[in-house]
């Protein structure tokens, strides 16, 4: 390959490609061909550690958000239970939801509401509030 051929190839290469080629040549000159595998192996390990750290942070954030959602749901259930006169202390969320449903059915059986439409609307509001 003559010097003219090299210059014609060089003219075809864009600016960013030159930068990459220069970096590769500099790495070869600085570290030598024997050290390059070790260099890239270290770079790969560092990249893996970075990914693991990022995944750990994402996992912690999602756990914290789910904890907040769980607390909010519990508060809504307790509010609905309190409105219906159902004691909320010492009961799980599932037990409270069952007691709320029983209280609504009991109110229907006692004819507290004048029509079935009122009971259905009440149930819909409770279900919407509980986000079931």
N, C-alpha and C positions, 0 to 999 in steps of 0.2 A: 504494500500500500504506500503510495507516494504522499508527499506533503500536501499536494493539491487535493488528493482524495480526502485526506484528513480534514482539511479546511472546508471542503464542500459538505462533509458529514456534520462538522461542527456548526456550519451555517444553518443546517436544518433543525438543530436542536434548539428548543425554546429556552428562555431564561431560567425557569425554575428547574428544568432538567439539568442545566449546567450546575446549579447549586448542589443538587443531589449527587451528581458525578464528582464534583469537587470534595464533598463530604466523604464519599466512599474512598477516594484516593487519599485523603488526609488520614482517615482511620487506618488504611492499609500501611501508610508510611509511619504513623505514630506507634501502632501496636504490633504490626507484623501479622502475617497470615496465621501464625500459631495461636496468638492471643484472641483473635476475633471470635472463635466459638465460645470461649469463656466470657468474653464481653457481652455477647448476645444472650448467653445463658443467664448472666446476672441481670441483664435488662428484662428478660422474661420473668424472672423471679420477682423483681421489683414491681412489674406490671401486675402479676398475680396477687401480690400482697395488697396493692392498691385496690384491685377488684374485690378482694375479700373484705377489706375495710369498708368499701362503699356498700357492699351487700349487708354488712353488719349494721351500719348506720340506717339503711333503708328498713331492715327488719325491726330495729328498735323504734323507729318512727311509726311503722305500721302497728306494732304492739301497743304503743302509747295511744294512738288514735282509736284502736279497737277498745281499749280500756275506757276511754272517754265516752265512746258510743254506748258501751255497756252501762256505765253510770247514768247517762242520760235516759236510757230506756228504763232503768230501775226507778228513777225519779218520776217518770211519766206514769209508770204502773202504780207507784205509791200514791200519787196525786189522785188517780182514778179510784183507787181503793179507799182513800180518805173521803172522797166525795160520796161514795156509796156506803160509808160507815163500816168498811171492812178493816180490821186491825192489820197493820203491815209489819209489825215487829216480829222478828224470829221466823219469818217465812221466806221461802225462795220465790223468785219471780214467777215461776210456773205455778206454784201454789196460789200466789196472789191473783194471777190471771184466771185460774179456775174459780176462785172465790168471787171474783168480780162477775164472771159469767153466771155463777149461781145466784148472786145478789140480783142481777138483772132478771133472771128467770123467776126468782121469788117475787120480785116486784110485779112482774106480769101476772103471776098466779094470784096475787092479792088484789088484782084490779086497781093498782095504783094509777095506771095509765088508762085513759078513757078508750083508746082504740089501739088496735094492733100496729097501726102506722107509727104511733109514738114509740112503741117498744122497739120496732125495727130501726127507727131513726136513732134512738138511744144506743142500741147495739152498734150501729154503724159509727156513731160518734166515739164510742168507747174503743172500738177496734181501730179507728183512725188515730185516736190518741195513743193507743198502745203500740201502734205500728206493727200489728200482727200480720 
